């Protein structure tokens, strides 16, 4: 009984803070006309309406009820969900300048060096400039064609491995084979080497592990994304330390290359 009372006393300031933030957010959002959406719970909104293991199915089921343009509230963040080709064209083509920037999220912010890349950078003069540089110097047809021997060689080796495996009646994981050839092509194109057999260390496998961790960080839950005033909790959960470790490992890898 004493321990339960202690937990309640410790949690009370956080509960009061959340209630105040929720009230302030509702006052701020009250004047905006929003598309229909499911009624959310206080403070957390519609977080429990989405199955993290299959979010696309959850959104599809909700769109059948609330329409192809739907409003959700994830913590303190409002989200607009588009579920039809006509509305997608309206958002991505007709009103593209309004919706072209990505939200500022903790994981992408750290891994993209404070959104200085094309994928997560906000639409601005800087973004237009780096996009022009990439189109002219990296993504032009001559540059793509210059790496065709790399692609052809790696695909040929993969085909030979599949052929040898079939002749020996050995099972082969095609998904793993495709991931391997894709990784080798990217490494040889970006770094000039397959990153294998370097001083007895398979750097390509190390890079794949780091990139998988980066993928997890891109999609992980951070309090600072949905409850900005409670961002300090990311330190207690260990998520911020995990993100910083991943960023440091990638920086060290790039520096070694």
Buried (B, 14 or more C-beta within 10 A) or exposed (E): EEEEEEEEEEEEEEEEEBEEBBEEBEEEEEEEEEBEBBEBEEBBBBBEBBEEEEEEEBBEEBBEEBBBBBBBBBBBBBBBBBBEEEBEEBBEEEEEEEBEBBEEBBBBBBBBEEBEBEEBBEBEEEBEEBBEEEEEEEEEEEEEEEEEEBBEEBEEEBEEBEEEBEEEEEEEEEEEBEEBBEBBBBBBBEBEBBBEEEEEEEBBEEBBEBBEBBEEBBEBBBBBBBBEBBBEBBEEEEBBEBBEEBBEBBEEBEEEE
